[in-house]
Amino acid sequence: MYSFISKKRKKNLCFSGSVCAILLVSLLLLFKEQQGIGEIMKQELADLFSEEIIAFYIPWMTYQPQKEGESVFFEEIWCQVFPWLDYVEEQEYETEIESAFSYEMILALEAADENYVKETGEVVIQTDTTDNKVDNSGEIASGDDGRLEEFAGDKEKEQDADKTGGENAENASEEIEEASQNEEVDNENAEENTAKQTTATPEKVATYPMEKLADFDYLIQNFYQVDRTTTIDGSQLNAQEMLNRDMGLSHDASTPQILIYHTHSQEGYADSVAGDMTTSVVGVGDYLTELLTEEYGFNVIHHTGQYDVEDRDHAYSLAGPALEQLLADNPSIEVVIDLHRDGVQESTRLVTEVDGRPTAKIMFFNGLSRTTSMGDIAYLENPNIADNLAFSFQMQLKAAEYYPDLTRRIYLKGYRYNMHYCPKTLLVEVGAQTNTVEEAKNAMIPLAQLLSQVLNSGS
């Protein structure tokens, strides 16, 4: 009996002593915090009095309600008395969020999130396959543009001509032939004028003082659109540091310098012809290659591999190995350009005018390998983020100075988008499905000129 009582008293004393010690330390913490003891002491105390120790000596303090609506009285007391232990809950929450996403799911989200966003940043999901809509594969749906009605009208005219007899049919034929000849002459003149204007040095029409660019808020509001699913601060968006990074090419055109490719090669425009890749974003890439090669003297490789034909959701993971092999086979390549077109609401027209030509607006896109919920994504590491950001910013600033209204704001989002293979990587959205092929190709003229300015800056 005596032995039992002694053990019980010892246990009570141990219990009381532990509670008193914890309370005293808590009071000491509160007192010291008023005198400037910072986060270091909080962390040390949190490590010393872990949740397991508290649960052993005073288990009622770790009570967790099991049913909806059950009292959280002890939980509230716990948070008030021991606020320095909250970090344990935050770590567990982050782990739960990350475990909900597999690597494959991230890659699929990466492919889905890059495209189909409005200029406001809202994701656009197109499900209607008529009236100039784009389907989930990114292709223009059949019967989607006004061209079918136009062709139908031409066919009706031909039938009417046949009914009116040979004379009217002959006249109609002559008129069509004459119109066709005039159109060919106009096209030749337009091509000649375009060739003369492509290499002309534009005049600077706007200036952005460094004191303004140094203001992070000004920079964000005027040059960037940050998606709500990711975050960025002044440590990454420092205008002076981005402008100080040398984006000039280090060697001449005796070996390949620039690689142009398309993660989404099936993307088309309002008047694209099904099966004719020259009228798709690939055709736009052909024209950019021609301009950079013939007008500016760069050595360019245009890779036309298709990675989104059957599985658009994994286009980036499918394109990755091919891109890596291309860079391994051509180690002299210093610039990689992934050319896309955006997806917008049918009422949106991303068009401006450059040198009298209707021109699709372009948008530079950067992945930060970081989401708001998960933070930095370790398995989507990109050591080239700083250079990627600097490259797009230098391009954006030049565009603002020489071609106002040509570019939309740089879009920043999570994930990586295969921008980790090369420091000077651009992901460019050229117009949208509501633009014409001509408008998209016209946008390559100022884009090529801007690339020439930035890439020759170090020479």
C-alpha positions in Angstrom: 0.0 0.0 0.0 2.8 2.4 0.9 4.7 1.6 -2.2 1.6 2.2 -4.4 0.9 5.6 -2.8 4.6 6.6 -3.2 4.5 5.8 -6.9 1.3 7.7 -7.3 2.6 10.7 -5.5 5.8 10.6 -7.6 3.7 10.5 -10.8 1.6 13.5 -9.6 4.7 15.4 -8.7 6.2 14.7 -12.1 3.0 15.7 -13.8 2.7 18.9 -11.8 6.4 19.8 -12.2 6.1 19.3 -16.0 3.1 21.6 -16.2 4.7 24.2 -14.0 7.9 24.1 -16.1 6.0 24.5 -19.4 3.9 27.4 -18.0 7.0 29.1 -16.6 8.9 28.8 -19.9 5.8 30.1 -21.8 5.6 33.1 -19.4 9.4 33.6 -19.9 8.9 33.5 -23.6 6.2 36.1 -23.5 8.3 38.3 -21.3 11.4 37.9 -23.3 9.5 38.5 -26.6 8.6 41.9 -25.4 12.3 42.6 -25.1 13.2 41.6 -28.7 13.8 37.8 -28.5 13.0 36.7 -32.1 12.2 33.7 -34.1 15.4 31.8 -33.1 14.2 31.4 -29.5 10.8 30.4 -30.7 12.2 27.6 -32.9 14.5 26.4 -30.1 11.6 26.1 -27.6 9.4 24.5 -30.3 12.1 21.8 -30.8 12.5 21.4 -27.0 8.8 21.0 -26.2 7.6 18.9 -29.1 4.1 17.7 -29.5 5.0 14.2 -28.4 6.3 15.3 -25.0 3.2 17.4 -24.3 1.0 14.6 -25.4 2.7 12.2 -23.0 2.5 14.4 -19.8 -0.8 16.3 -20.5 -2.7 14.4 -23.2 -5.9 16.4 -22.7 -4.1 19.4 -24.2 -3.7 17.5 -27.5 -7.4 16.7 -27.8 -8.7 16.9 -31.3 -12.5 17.0 -32.0 -13.7 14.1 -34.0 -17.2 15.1 -35.0 -18.4 18.1 -36.9 -19.6 20.8 -34.5 -17.8 19.3 -31.5 -16.2 21.8 -29.1 -12.7 23.1 -30.0 -12.3 24.7 -26.5 -9.0 22.9 -25.7 -7.7 23.4 -29.3 -8.2 27.2 -28.9 -6.5 27.1 -25.5 -3.6 25.2 -27.0 -3.2 27.8 -29.8 -3.3 30.7 -27.4 -0.9 29.3 -24.8 1.6 27.6 -27.2 1.5 29.6 -30.5 5.1 28.7 -31.1 4.1 25.1 -31.9 1.9 26.0 -34.8 4.7 25.4 -37.3 4.1 21.6 -36.9 0.6 22.0 -38.3 1.9 24.0 -41.3 4.4 21.4 -42.3 1.9 18.6 -42.2 -0.5 20.7 -44.3 2.1 21.3 -47.0 2.9 17.6 -47.1 -0.7 16.7 -47.6 -1.1 19.1 -50.4 2.0 17.9 -52.3 1.1 14.3 -51.8 -2.2 14.9 -53.8 -0.2 15.5 -57.0 1.9 12.9 -58.7 4.6 13.8 -61.2 2.5 12.7 -64.1 -0.4 14.8 -62.9 1.9 17.8 -62.7 3.0 17.3 -66.3 -0.6 17.0 -67.5 -1.5 20.2 -65.6 1.5 21.9 -67.1 0.3 21.1 -70.6 -3.2 22.2 -69.9 -2.4 25.4 -68.0 0.0 26.9 -70.6 -2.8 27.4 -73.1 -6.4 28.6 -73.3 -6.2 31.7 -71.0 -7.9 35.0 -71.6 -5.8 38.1 -71.5 -7.2 38.7 -68.0 -5.7 35.4 -66.9 -8.9 33.4 -66.7 -8.7 29.9 -68.1 -10.9 29.4 -71.1 -12.3 25.9 -71.7 -13.7 25.4 -75.2 -16.3 22.7 -75.6 -18.3 23.9 -78.6 -16.9 22.6 -81.9 -18.9 24.9 -84.2 -18.8 28.6 -85.1 -15.1 29.0 -85.0 -14.4 27.1 -81.8 -11.3 25.1 -80.9 -11.7 21.6 -79.6 -9.7 20.0 -76.7 -6.9 18.9 -79.0 -6.2 22.5 -79.9 -7.2 22.0 -83.6 -9.7 24.2 -85.4 -12.9 22.1 -85.6 -14.4 21.2 -88.9 -17.0 23.7 -90.1 -15.5 26.2 -87.8 -14.7 29.3 -89.8 -16.5 31.5 -92.2 -14.6 29.9 -95.1 -17.2 27.2 -95.7 -20.0 29.8 -96.2 -17.6 31.8 -98.5 -16.9 28.7 -100.6 -20.6 27.8 -100.7 -21.3 31.3 -102.1 -18.7 30.9 -104.8 -20.2 27.6 -105.8 -23.7 29.1 -106.1 -22.4 31.8 -108.3 -20.8 29.2 -110.6 -24.0 27.3 -110.8 -25.9 30.5 -111.7 -23.4 31.2 -114.4 -23.9 27.7 -115.9 -27.7 28.2 -116.0 -27.5 31.6 -117.8 -25.7 30.0 -120.8 -22.3 29.9 -122.4 -21.9 33.7 -122.8 -22.6 34.6 -119.2 -20.4 31.7 -118.1 -17.6 32.9 -120.3 -17.9 36.4 -119.0 -17.9 35.1 -115.4 -14.9 33.0 -116.2 -13.1 36.0 -117.6 -13.9 38.1 -114.6 -12.7 35.4 -112.2 -9.4 35.0 -114.2 -8.9 38.8 -114.3 -9.6 39.1 -110.5 -7.1 36.2 -110.0 -4.4 38.0 -112.0 -5.0 41.2 -110.1 -4.7 39.3 -106.8 -1.5 37.7 -107.9 -0.1 41.2 -108.8 -1.2 42.5 -105.4 0.4 39.6 -103.6 3.7 40.1 -105.5 3.7 43.8 -104.6 2.8 43.1 -101.0 5.6 40.5 -100.8 8.1 43.0 -102.3 7.0 45.7 -99.9 7.3 43.3 -97.0 10.8 42.2 -98.0 11.9 45.8 -98.1 10.4 46.6 -94.6 11.6 43.5 -92.7 15.2 44.7 -92.0 14.4 48.4 -91.7 15.5 49.7 -88.3 12.4 51.0 -86.5 12.4 54.2 -84.5 12.2 54.2 -80.7 8.9 55.6 -79.8 8.9 55.2 -76.0 11.5 55.3 -73.1 11.2 53.7 -69.7 13.6 55.3 -67.1 15.4 52.9 -64.8 14.0 54.6 -61.7 10.5 53.5 -62.8 11.6 50.0 -63.8 13.3 49.6 -60.4 9.9 49.9 -58.8 8.6 46.4 -58.4 4.9 47.5 -58.4 5.4 49.5 -61.6 7.2 46.6 -63.2 4.4 44.1 -62.4 1.6 46.4 -63.4 3.1 47.4 -66.7 5.1 44.4 -67.9 3.7 41.2 -66.2 0.6 39.3 -65.5 1.1 36.9 -62.6 -1.3 34.0 -62.5 -3.0 33.6 -59.1 -1.6 30.0 -58.9 2.0 31.2 -58.5 4.0 33.9 -56.8 7.0 36.0 -57.4 8.8 38.9 -55.7 11.5 41.5 -56.4 14.3 39.1 -55.8 13.5 37.4 -59.2 12.0 40.4 -61.0 14.8 43.0 -60.5 14.9 45.1 -63.7 18.5 46.2 -63.4 19.7 42.6 -62.8 17.6 41.3 -65.7 18.9 44.0 -68.1 22.5 43.4 -67.0 22.4 39.8 -68.1 24.1 39.4 -71.4 21.8 37.8 -73.9 24.1 38.3 -76.9 25.2 35.3 -78.9 28.8 34.1 -78.3 29.6 32.8 -81.8 28.9 33.5 -85.4 26.6 31.7 -87.8 29.0 29.1 -89.0 27.2 26.7 -86.6 23.6 26.5 -85.5 22.6 29.3 -83.1 18.8 29.2 -82.8 16.4 26.3 -82.5 12.7 26.9 -83.2 10.2 24.1 -82.4 6.5 23.6 -81.4 5.3 21.7 -78.4 1.8 22.1 -79.8 2.3 21.7 -83.6 -1.4 21.2 -84.3 -2.5 24.7 -83.3 -4.1 26.5 -86.2 -5.7 29.8 -87.0 -9.1 31.1 -88.2 -8.3 30.3 -91.8 -6.0 27.4 -91.4 -6.5 24.5 -93.9 -6.9 21.1 -92.3 -3.8 19.0 -93.0 -1.8 21.9 -94.4 0.9 22.5 -91.8 2.0 25.7 -93.7 -1.2 27.3 -92.5 -0.6 26.3 -88.9 1.7 27.6 -86.2 4.4 25.4 -87.9 4.0 27.6 -91.0 4.5 30.7 -88.8 7.7 29.0 -87.6 8.8 28.5 -91.2 8.4 32.2 -91.8 10.3 33.2 -88.7 13.1 30.9 -89.7 13.2 32.5 -93.1 13.4 36.0 -91.7 16.1 35.2 -89.1 18.2 33.3 -91.7 17.8 35.4 -94.8 17.3 38.9 -93.4 19.4 38.8 -90.2 22.0 36.2 -91.0 21.4 33.8 -88.1 21.9 30.0 -88.3 18.5 28.6 -87.4 17.2 25.0 -87.1 13.4 24.7 -87.4 12.3 21.4 -85.8 8.8 20.3 -86.9 8.3 17.3 -84.7 4.8 16.6 -83.6 4.1 15.9 -79.9 0.4 16.7 -79.4 -1.3 14.7 -82.2 -2.7 11.9 -80.0 -1.9 13.0 -76.5 -1.9 16.8 -76.0 -1.9 16.5 -72.2 1.6 15.1 -72.2 3.0 17.1 -75.1 5.8 18.7 -72.9 7.0 15.4 -71.5 6.9 13.9 -75.0 8.8 16.8 -76.5 11.4 16.9 -73.8 13.6 14.0 -74.9 13.6 15.2 -78.5 14.6 18.7 -77.4 17.3 17.3 -75.3 18.7 15.2 -78.2 18.6 18.2 -80.5 20.6 20.3 -78.1 23.1 17.4 -77.6 23.5 17.0 -81.3 23.9 20.7 -81.8 25.8 22.0 -78.8 26.4 25.4 -80.5 22.6 26.3 -80.1 22.2 29.1 -77.6 18.6 30.1 -78.2 15.5 27.9 -78.0 12.1 29.3 -79.1 8.9 27.3 -78.5 6.3 28.9 -80.8 2.6 28.5 -80.0 -0.7 30.3 -80.5 -3.0 31.1 -77.7 -6.7 30.1 -77.1 -9.2 32.9 -76.3 -12.9 33.6 -76.3 -14.3 33.9 -79.8 -15.2 37.6 -79.2 -11.5 38.4 -78.5 -9.3 39.6 -81.4 -5.6 39.9 -80.5 -4.6 42.1 -83.4 -2.8 45.4 -83.9 -1.2 47.3 -86.8 2.6 47.4 -87.5 3.8 49.4 -90.5 0.3 49.3 -92.0 0.0 45.5 -91.7 -2.6 43.7 -89.5 -0.5 41.9 -87.0 -1.3 39.4 -84.3 -0.3 40.3 -80.8 2.3 38.1 -79.2 2.9 37.2 -75.6 6.0 35.8 -73.8 5.3 33.1 -71.3 7.5 32.1 -68.3 7.2 29.1 -66.0 8.4 29.6 -62.4 8.4 25.9 -61.2 6.4 27.2 -58.2 2.8 27.1 -57.2 1.0 29.0 -54.5 -0.1 25.8 -52.7 3.1 23.8 -53.0 5.8 26.4 -53.2 8.9 25.5 -55.3 8.4 22.2 -57.1 11.7 20.4 -56.5 11.2 17.7 -59.2 10.5 20.5 -61.8 13.7 22.3 -61.0 14.9 24.9 -63.5 18.3 26.3 -63.0 17.8 28.7 -65.9 14.8 30.6 -64.5 16.8 33.8 -64.0 18.1 33.8 -67.6 14.7 32.8 -68.9 13.1 35.8 -67.1 15.9 38.1 -68.3 15.5 37.1 -71.9 11.8 37.6 -72.0 12.0 40.9 -70.1 14.7 42.3 -72.5 12.4 41.3 -75.4 9.4 42.8 -73.8 11.1 46.1 -73.0 12.4 46.4 -76.6 8.9 45.7 -77.9 7.5 48.4 -75.7 10.1 50.9 -76.9 9.8 50.1 -80.6 6.5 48.4 -81.2 3.9 49.6 -78.6 0.8 47.4 -78.5 2.6 44.5 -80.2 3.0 42.4 -77.0 0.7 41.5 -74.3 2.1 41.4 -70.8 4.5 38.6 -69.9 2.5 35.8 -68.4 4.0 34.1 -65.3 2.7 30.8 -64.2 3.8 27.6 -62.3 5.4 24.5 -63.7 8.4 24.4 -66.1 7.3 24.1 -69.7 10.7 22.6 -70.8 12.4 25.9 -70.3 15.1 24.3 -68.2 17.1 23.0 -71.2 18.6 26.3 -72.3 19.2 29.6 -70.5 18.0 31.7 -73.5 14.6 30.1 -73.9 11.4 31.9 -75.1 7.9 30.5 -75.1 5.9 32.7 -77.4 2.2 32.8 -78.0 1.5 34.2 -81.5 -2.1 35.5 -81.6 -4.9 33.0 -81.0 -7.4 30.9 -82.9 -9.3 34.0 -83.9 -6.4 35.5 -85.8 -5.7 34.8 -89.4 -2.5 33.1 -90.7 -1.5 36.3 -92.4 -1.8 38.2 -89.1 0.3 35.6 -87.3 3.0 35.6 -90.0 3.1 39.4 -90.0 3.9 39.3 -86.3 7.1 37.4 -87.1 8.5 40.6 -88.8 8.8 42.7 -85.6 9.6 39.6 -83.6 12.6 38.8 -85.8 13.8 42.4 -85.6 13.5 42.4 -81.8 15.4 39.1 -81.6 18.2 40.6 -83.7 18.5 43.6 -81.4 18.6 41.5 -78.2 20.8 38.7 -79.5 23.3 41.1 -81.1 23.5 43.3 -77.9 26.8 41.6 -76.8 28.6 42.0 -80.1 
